[in-house]
Amino acid sequence: MSQRVLILDSSTIEKMKTFYQDDLATKLPQGALFAAKPHNCSITAYKSGKVLFQGANHEQEALIWAEFAKRQPQPNSRSKVVKEKTGGNSAHFSRMSLIGSDEVGTGDYFGPITVVATFVSKEDFAELTELGVKDSKGMKDDQISKIAKILIKKIPYSLLVLPNEKYNSLQAKGMNQGKMKAILHNQALLHLKKKLTTPYDGILIDQFVERGIYYRYIADQKDKVQEDNMFFQTKAESLHLSVAAASIIARYSFVKEMDKLSEQAGFEIPKGAGNHVDKAAAKLIEIHGVDALTKFCKVHFANTEKAKKLLKH
């Protein structure tokens, strides 16, 4: 079997584990920190720092992390760490007019991925704050719906919805979720930029992958947004209202899509990926057949096999 071995630091290995969280194996070889099986590749990371890549796509996956490791600053490069992490301007986000992007639905078994990019000018800060714009994760669906209906009339935005049929098709061809999200963010940013008639100070993406890997993911796109003032920050919803607004509109769209699926299924489709979701998936199979999962679910999630097992008992 074709393979490649990389020696990586503990921080990078931890990032890998998070990155492959949907593909993690439950049984580990002796001395392993984690094992994952993305499409056509088997990855095993050991406590020694050795990471083994095997399978048809082993070189592609290994290259991503080899390039990532090269870009990491040395421990004594404190100024470089700060600059790379913040883009040199995080302290000034509160005074900037930014394009922000965020996504919803990536961890949900049922429902699509929705990605939104919005533009919020610093002149809009007071009004949006008074409206209650904040991270959608701490808001109820009815509150999100109320605010989103106002936002879509007030601020420029771009919304993209990745249906499950398309998601499953791309995943079956070997595209991981990280690349799908990067492409969607890039497209949403492109669409929004075409709508803008006023200048902006930069772009802030709610970070789901490291900068270098993000750019690698969109490298084969015909058109791509890659600017100097492009910032990648975790929990970006708390840093600028553009990302908070994007999260609200994305959640609003996701909920509407889930309502459509519930209507088509004939019962309420739940959010998340827990045991309650397994039971709903089993019910869906009973009513509509196993092929219906392709339309309703992200079929590579472990919930698929769990639902099938429930039907056997």
C-alpha positions as CSV (number, residue, x, y, z in Angstrom):
1,M,0.0,0.0,0.0
2,S,1.3,3.5,-0.9
3,Q,2.2,5.5,2.1
4,R,4.0,8.6,3.5
5,V,5.2,9.5,6.9
6,L,5.5,13.0,8.4
7,I,7.0,14.0,11.7
8,L,4.7,16.8,13.1
9,D,4.5,18.7,16.4
10,S,1.7,18.1,19.0
11,S,-0.1,21.3,18.1
12,T,-0.4,20.4,14.4
13,I,-1.5,16.8,15.3
14,E,-4.2,18.3,17.5
15,K,-5.4,20.5,14.6
16,M,-5.4,17.5,12.4
17,K,-7.6,15.6,14.8
18,T,-10.1,18.5,14.8
19,F,-9.9,18.8,11.1
20,Y,-10.8,15.1,10.6
21,Q,-13.4,14.9,13.4
22,D,-16.1,13.5,11.1
23,D,-13.8,10.7,9.9
24,L,-12.3,9.6,13.2
25,A,-11.9,5.8,13.9
26,T,-13.1,4.4,17.2
27,K,-10.4,1.7,17.4
28,L,-6.8,2.9,17.7
29,P,-3.5,1.0,17.1
30,Q,-1.1,0.9,20.1
31,G,0.6,4.2,20.7
32,A,-1.8,6.2,18.5
33,L,-3.3,9.5,19.4
34,F,-6.0,9.3,16.7
35,A,-6.8,7.5,13.5
36,A,-9.0,8.8,10.7
37,K,-10.3,7.5,7.4
38,P,-11.2,10.4,5.0
39,H,-12.1,9.3,1.4
40,N,-9.5,6.9,0.0
41,C,-7.0,7.6,2.7
42,S,-6.1,6.2,6.1
43,I,-4.3,8.5,8.6
44,T,-2.8,7.4,11.9
45,A,-1.0,9.9,14.3
46,Y,1.2,8.5,17.0
47,K,2.4,9.9,20.3
48,S,5.9,10.0,18.9
49,G,4.9,12.7,16.5
50,K,4.9,10.3,13.5
51,V,1.9,10.6,11.2
52,L,1.3,7.8,8.7
53,F,-0.7,8.4,5.5
54,Q,-1.9,5.4,3.5
55,G,-4.2,4.8,0.5
56,A,-4.9,6.2,-2.9
57,N,-5.2,9.8,-1.7
58,H,-2.3,9.6,0.8
59,E,-0.1,12.0,-1.0
60,Q,-2.7,14.7,-1.4
61,E,-3.6,14.6,2.3
62,A,0.1,14.4,3.4
63,L,0.9,17.4,1.2
64,I,-1.7,19.6,3.0
65,W,-0.1,19.0,6.4
66,A,3.5,19.1,5.1
67,E,2.8,22.6,3.7
68,F,0.9,23.6,6.9
69,A,3.9,22.6,9.0
70,K,6.3,24.7,6.9
71,R,4.2,27.8,7.5
72,Q,4.3,27.5,11.3
73,P,6.4,30.2,13.1
74,Q,9.3,29.2,15.3
75,P,8.6,29.3,19.1
76,N,10.7,32.4,19.6
77,S,9.0,34.4,16.8
78,R,6.5,36.0,19.0
79,S,5.9,39.0,16.7
80,K,5.3,36.7,13.8
81,V,2.8,34.7,15.7
82,V,0.8,37.7,16.6
83,K,0.9,39.0,13.0
84,E,-0.1,35.7,11.4
85,K,-2.9,35.1,14.0
86,T,-4.5,38.6,13.7
87,G,-3.4,39.9,10.4
88,G,-1.9,42.8,12.4
89,N,-5.3,44.5,12.7
90,S,-7.5,42.5,15.1
91,A,-7.4,45.3,17.7
92,H,-8.9,47.6,15.1
93,F,-11.8,45.4,13.8
94,S,-14.2,47.4,15.9
95,R,-13.4,50.5,13.8
96,M,-13.4,48.8,10.4
97,S,-16.0,48.4,7.7
98,L,-15.7,44.7,6.8
99,I,-17.1,41.9,4.7
100,G,-17.6,38.9,7.0
101,S,-18.5,35.3,6.3
102,D,-19.8,32.4,8.3
103,E,-21.4,29.0,7.7
104,V,-24.1,26.8,9.4
105,G,-25.0,23.2,9.2
106,T,-21.6,21.5,8.9
107,G,-22.1,19.4,12.1
108,D,-25.7,18.6,11.5
109,Y,-26.5,15.2,10.0
110,F,-29.8,16.4,8.5
111,G,-29.9,19.6,6.4
112,P,-27.6,21.5,4.0
113,I,-24.6,23.7,4.6
114,T,-25.5,27.4,4.3
115,V,-22.8,30.0,3.9
116,V,-23.3,33.7,4.0
117,A,-21.1,36.7,3.4
118,T,-22.3,40.2,4.6
119,F,-21.0,43.7,4.5
120,V,-21.3,45.9,7.6
121,S,-20.1,49.4,7.5
122,K,-18.9,51.0,10.8
123,E,-21.7,53.5,10.3
124,D,-24.2,50.6,10.8
125,F,-22.7,49.5,14.1
126,A,-25.0,51.3,16.4
127,E,-28.2,50.3,14.6
128,L,-27.3,46.6,14.3
129,T,-26.2,46.5,17.9
130,E,-29.5,48.0,19.0
131,L,-31.3,45.4,16.7
132,G,-29.6,42.6,18.7
133,V,-27.1,41.3,16.2
134,K,-24.7,38.9,17.8
135,D,-23.4,35.3,17.5
136,S,-26.4,33.2,16.4
137,K,-25.3,30.3,18.5
138,G,-26.7,32.0,21.6
139,M,-30.0,32.9,20.0
140,K,-33.3,31.0,19.6
141,D,-34.7,30.3,16.2
142,D,-37.6,32.8,16.5
143,Q,-35.3,35.5,17.6
144,I,-33.0,34.7,14.6
145,S,-35.9,34.8,12.2
146,K,-37.0,38.2,13.4
147,I,-33.6,39.8,13.1
148,A,-32.6,38.1,9.9
149,K,-35.8,39.4,8.1
150,I,-34.6,42.9,8.9
151,L,-31.0,42.3,8.1
152,I,-31.6,40.9,4.6
153,K,-33.4,44.2,3.7
154,K,-30.8,46.4,5.3
155,I,-27.3,45.1,4.5
156,P,-25.7,43.7,1.4
157,Y,-25.3,39.9,1.6
158,S,-24.7,36.7,-0.4
159,L,-26.3,33.4,0.6
160,L,-25.2,30.0,-0.8
161,V,-27.0,26.7,0.1
162,L,-25.2,23.3,-0.6
163,P,-28.0,20.7,-1.0
164,N,-27.3,17.3,0.5
165,E,-27.4,15.6,-2.9
166,K,-24.6,17.8,-4.1
167,Y,-22.7,17.5,-0.7
168,N,-22.9,13.7,-0.9
169,S,-21.8,13.6,-4.5
170,L,-18.7,15.7,-3.8
171,Q,-17.9,13.8,-0.7
172,A,-18.1,10.5,-2.6
173,K,-15.6,11.9,-5.2
174,G,-13.1,12.5,-2.4
175,M,-13.7,16.2,-1.5
176,N,-13.7,16.7,2.2
177,Q,-16.0,19.1,4.1
178,G,-13.2,21.6,4.6
179,K,-12.7,22.1,0.9
180,M,-16.4,22.4,0.3
181,K,-16.7,25.1,2.9
182,A,-13.7,27.0,1.5
183,I,-15.2,27.0,-2.0
184,L,-18.5,28.1,-0.7
185,H,-17.0,31.0,1.3
186,N,-15.0,32.0,-1.7
187,Q,-18.0,32.0,-4.0
188,A,-20.1,34.0,-1.4
189,L,-17.4,36.6,-1.1
190,L,-17.1,36.9,-4.9
191,H,-20.9,37.4,-5.3
192,L,-21.0,39.9,-2.5
193,K,-18.1,42.0,-3.8
194,K,-20.0,42.4,-7.1
195,K,-22.9,43.9,-5.3
196,L,-20.9,46.5,-3.3
197,T,-20.8,50.1,-4.3
198,T,-18.9,51.3,-1.3
199,P,-15.3,50.5,-0.3
200,Y,-14.5,48.1,2.5
201,D,-11.5,47.8,4.8
202,G,-11.0,44.1,4.7
203,I,-12.6,40.6,4.8
204,L,-13.0,38.6,8.0
205,I,-13.7,34.8,7.8
206,D,-14.9,32.8,10.8
207,Q,-11.9,30.4,10.7
208,F,-12.6,26.7,10.1
209,V,-9.1,25.9,8.7
210,E,-5.7,27.5,8.7
211,R,-5.0,30.3,6.1
212,G,-2.6,28.2,4.0
213,I,-4.9,25.2,3.8
214,Y,-7.9,27.5,2.9
215,Y,-5.9,29.0,-0.1
216,R,-4.9,25.5,-1.2
217,Y,-8.5,24.4,-1.1
218,I,-9.5,27.2,-3.5
219,A,-6.4,27.1,-5.7
220,D,-8.2,25.3,-8.5
221,Q,-11.1,27.8,-8.6
222,K,-11.3,30.0,-11.7
223,D,-12.0,33.1,-9.7
224,K,-10.8,33.5,-6.1
225,V,-10.7,36.2,-3.4
226,Q,-7.1,36.4,-2.0
227,E,-6.4,39.9,-0.6
228,D,-3.9,41.4,1.8
229,N,-6.6,42.5,4.2
230,M,-8.1,39.1,4.5
231,F,-8.3,37.9,8.1
232,F,-9.0,34.4,9.5
233,Q,-10.2,34.4,13.2
234,T,-11.9,31.8,15.4
235,K,-15.1,33.1,17.1
236,A,-15.1,35.9,14.6
237,E,-18.8,36.6,15.4
238,S,-17.6,38.3,18.6
239,L,-15.0,40.4,16.7
240,H,-17.2,42.1,14.1
241,L,-20.9,42.5,13.4
242,S,-20.4,41.5,9.7
243,V,-19.7,37.9,10.8
244,A,-22.4,38.0,13.5
245,A,-24.9,39.1,10.8
246,A,-23.7,36.4,8.4
247,S,-24.2,33.8,11.1
248,I,-27.7,35.0,11.7
249,I,-28.7,34.9,8.1
250,A,-27.0,31.6,7.5
251,R,-28.9,30.1,10.5
252,Y,-32.2,31.6,9.3
253,S,-31.7,30.0,5.9
254,F,-30.7,26.7,7.5
255,V,-33.8,26.6,9.7
256,K,-36.0,27.3,6.6
257,E,-34.3,24.5,4.7
258,M,-34.9,22.1,7.7
259,D,-38.6,23.1,7.7
260,K,-38.8,22.1,4.0
261,L,-37.2,18.8,4.7
262,S,-39.6,18.2,7.6
263,E,-42.5,18.8,5.3
264,Q,-41.2,16.4,2.7
265,A,-40.4,13.7,5.3
266,G,-43.8,14.0,7.0
267,F,-42.4,14.5,10.5
268,E,-40.1,17.0,12.2
269,I,-36.4,16.6,11.2
270,P,-34.1,17.3,14.2
271,K,-31.0,19.3,14.3
272,G,-27.6,18.1,15.5
273,A,-26.0,14.6,15.3
274,G,-26.9,12.9,18.5
275,N,-29.0,9.8,19.3
276,H,-32.2,11.5,18.6
277,V,-31.0,12.0,15.1
278,D,-30.2,8.3,14.7
279,K,-33.9,7.6,15.5
280,A,-35.2,10.1,13.1
281,A,-33.0,8.7,10.3
282,A,-34.3,5.2,11.1
283,K,-37.8,6.5,10.8
284,L,-37.0,8.2,7.5
285,I,-35.6,4.9,6.1
286,E,-38.8,3.1,7.2
287,I,-41.1,5.6,5.5
288,H,-39.1,6.6,2.4
289,G,-36.5,4.0,2.0
290,V,-32.7,4.1,2.4
291,D,-32.1,6.1,-0.8
292,A,-33.9,9.1,0.8
293,L,-30.9,9.6,3.0
294,T,-29.0,11.1,0.1
295,K,-31.5,14.0,-0.1
296,F,-31.9,14.6,3.6
297,C,-28.6,13.7,5.2
298,K,-24.8,13.9,5.1
299,V,-24.6,10.1,4.5
300,H,-20.9,9.7,5.5
301,F,-21.7,10.7,9.1
302,A,-21.7,7.8,11.6
303,N,-25.4,8.4,12.1
304,T,-26.2,6.5,8.9
305,E,-24.9,3.2,10.2
306,K,-26.4,3.8,13.6
307,A,-29.8,4.3,12.1
308,K,-29.5,1.1,10.0
309,K,-28.6,-0.8,13.2
310,L,-31.7,0.5,15.0
311,L,-33.9,-0.9,12.2
312,K,-32.3,-4.4,12.7
313,H,-33.3,-4.5,16.4
